[in-house]
Amino acid sequence: MKTDDLIAMLAGGVAPVDRGLLAKRFALAVIIAGLGSLVMVLAIFGARPDLSVVSRTPLFWAKIALPLCLAVGSLWMVTRLARPGVSAGSGRWVVSAGVLAVWLAGLYALTQAEPDTRVAMIFGRTWRTCAFNITLLAIPGFISIFWALRSMAPTRLSVAGACGGLLAGSVATIAYCLHCPEMEIPFWGVWYLLGLLLSTLIGALIGPRVLRW
């Protein structure tokens, strides 16, 4: 067989690459994560009884804005890190902006509150379980998001795992807002972020093991 014939034969068997594969995989992963966390919230904890009332307040949507901002930033980073040799990009600034915003808002709320109410604003009623609940609800996200990552070709496994864990935790926190009774910004700035930090650390630890290829 001539060289030209061999090249033509090999080239003829090449299927076109689906340029939208990465976006499709992660869109499906986030949908599965969201639905899984939502089902777990309703099955394990239940929705807060006054949800229909509190959902009409700006403060409720401000509470959701924090994990939503982190979800956008971490999704931005994780879709970049799913490709070999690509950095996390500017998504980290979106995450940083969300964290900084809730900290500044929480600090302002504390300065405006009566001194004897400040501790209660930080600890609320559920500080012992909040971070654990968020980490628990992130399990569907860990499964679906790491499936999407593993199907690609990440090379920075710890960083990709950390961003995947943050995304799983962020989606879980959005779902958890349907149950969580806490409406004080300082509480979110401590305990929501602690739950997100735990998810991020777990992702960083399991990334090199799960994502190796």
Residue pairs with C-beta under 8 A, 6 or more apart in sequence:
18 24
22 79
22 82
22 83
22 152
23 79
25 148
25 151
25 152
26 75
26 78
26 79
26 82
26 145
26 148
28 144
28 148
29 141
29 144
29 145
29 147
29 148
30 71
30 75
30 144
30 145
30 167
30 171
32 140
32 143
32 144
33 140
33 141
33 144
33 145
33 167
33 168
33 171
33 172
34 171
34 174
34 175
35 140
36 139
36 140
36 141
36 143
36 144
37 137
37 138
37 140
37 141
37 171
37 172
37 174
37 175
37 176
38 175
38 178
40 136
40 137
40 139
40 140
40 175
41 47
41 137
41 175
41 176
41 178
41 179
42 178
44 136
45 133
45 176
45 179
46 179
47 178
47 179
48 54
48 178
48 179
48 180
48 181
51 178
54 60
54 183
55 61
59 183
60 177
60 183
62 105
62 185
63 177
63 180
63 183
63 188
64 174
64 177
65 98
66 98
66 101
66 102
66 173
66 188
66 192
67 169
67 170
67 171
67 173
67 174
67 177
67 192
67 196
68 170
68 174
69 94
69 95
69 97
69 98
69 101
70 94
70 95
70 98
70 99
70 166
70 169
70 170
70 173
70 196
71 167
71 170
71 171
71 174
72 91
72 94
73 91
73 92
73 93
73 94
73 95
73 96
73 97
73 98
74 91
74 95
74 163
74 164
74 166
74 167
74 170
75 91
75 167
76 89
76 90
76 91
76 94
77 88
77 89
77 91
77 92
77 95
77 163
78 145
78 149
78 160
78 163
78 164
78 167
80 86
80 87
80 88
80 89
80 91
81 87
81 88
81 149
81 154
81 156
81 159
81 160
81 163
82 148
82 149
82 152
82 153
82 154
82 160
83 152
83 153
83 154
84 153
84 154
84 155
85 155
88 159
88 163
91 163
95 166
99 193
102 185
102 188
102 189
102 192
102 193
103 189
105 185
105 189
106 185
106 186
106 188
106 189
106 190
107 186
109 121
109 184
109 185
109 186
110 118
110 121
110 122
110 186
113 121
118 186
120 184
121 184
121 185
121 186
121 187
122 184
122 186
122 187
122 190
123 187
124 130
124 181
124 182
124 184
124 187
124 191
125 181
125 182
126 180
126 181
126 182
126 191
127 187
127 190
127 191
130 180
130 182
130 187
130 191
130 192
130 194
130 195
131 191
131 194
131 195
131 198
132 195
133 176
133 195
134 169
134 172
134 173
134 176
134 192
134 195
134 196
134 198
134 199
135 169
135 172
135 195
135 198
135 199
135 202
136 172
137 172
137 173
137 175
137 176
138 165
138 168
138 169
138 171
138 172
138 199
139 168
140 168
140 172
141 167
141 168
141 169
141 171
141 172
142 164
142 165
142 168
142 199
142 202
142 203
142 206
145 164
145 167
145 168
146 161
146 164
146 203
146 206
146 210
146 211
149 160
149 161
149 164
149 211
150 210
150 211
150 213
153 213
154 160
154 211
157 207
157 208
157 211
157 212
158 204
158 207
158 208
159 204
159 207
160 207
160 211
161 203
161 204
161 205
161 206
161 207
161 208
161 210
161 211
162 200
162 201
162 203
162 204
162 207
163 200
163 203
164 203
164 207
165 199
165 200
165 201
165 202
165 203
165 204
165 206
165 207
166 196
166 199
166 200
166 203
168 199
168 203
169 195
169 196
169 198
169 199
169 200
170 196
172 195
172 199
173 192
173 195
173 196
182 188
182 191
